[in-house]
Amino acid sequence: MTPAISIQNLKKSYDDTVALKGINLTIGDGEFFGLLGPNGAGKTTTINILTGLVRKNEGSAEVFGKDTVSDYRFTRSQMGISAQEFTQDWFFPLDKLLFFQAGYYGIPKNEAKEKVDELLLRLGLEEKRSSRLRQLSGGMKRRFQIAKALVHDPKILILDEPTAGVDVELRHELWQYFSELHKAGKTILLTTHYIEEAEKLCDKVAIIDKGNVIKEGTPKELTGQLGHAGITINISDTDVDLNASLTDFTFTYAEGRLHFTVQDPEEALPIIINKLTQIGCHIQRVETTKSSLEDVFLSLTGKGINE
């Protein structure tokens, strides 16, 4: 099957600043893909090359098998982008701006009106349809950006830091909407430096830092490979030789506390409990800790994602 997005050896420099050092990414049709990294890592440059806003120096970028330069009319019609920056005309009302946006893609008037009405209602902008962009709060502006990206019903939705600067309630509302779009079949490319956002939404993530993709996989794969999950079990005093009895596990024991280092706590816990019961240990308390993509990022780069 032809991937929704294919990027090969993509390079970009701005004067003496190298933004992309030859990245490779493949995003499947219908996949929710996260590009995770700090500000300045190369996330926005990547999507700007995809959408034709920036010229690449080397490499290739394809959308459904078509080159984004030679077949730009097709590739741009397949994508909708919710950008970080607000670049709309500040003097027209929201419904007019969305109607104009639909017109750029040749959407017939009746279809455009129906789609605009649907998006304004779904994104909580119906009461603001006659307002100008400058009259909106930051959260409302973010919602408008998403509506603008969706007005021509693209197959691929690109979300560049879509919840930056919004409050927690709106962030969770948007996450719910993105999940609905994904379930309906949209391919979504999300750039973010919010760890929780990528963990909650994405089928697959690529960690990018200083213009390089340094690791790629599902959130579970990455945390399993590089995270530091564990299980801590309090047991009563025991005469059992734990080192001899628990040879299949990596653990430490001190003052009645067993700490197991595992990749997947949910999978390992019943096995450990069963073994401890077999050797006659009396379990008093169990705690599990899961690793996060923040742990993975720290392991790979030696710094936190917001540093």
Secondary structure, DSSP 8 states (H G I E B T S, - for coil): ---SEEEEEEEEEETTEEEEEEEEEEE-TT-EEEEE--TTSSHHHHHHHHTTSS--SEEEEEETTEETTTTHHHHHHTEEEE-SS--S-TTSBHHHHHHHHHHHTT--HHHHHHHHHHHHHHTT-GGGTTSBGGGS-HHHHHHHHHHHHHTT--SEEEEESTTTT--HHHHHHHHHHHHHHHHTT-EEEEEES-HHHHHHH-SEEEEEETTEEEEEE-HHHHHHHH---EEEEEE----S-HHHH-TTS-EEEETTEEEEE-S-HHHHHHHHHHHHHHTT--EEEEEEE---HHHHHHHHHSS-TT-
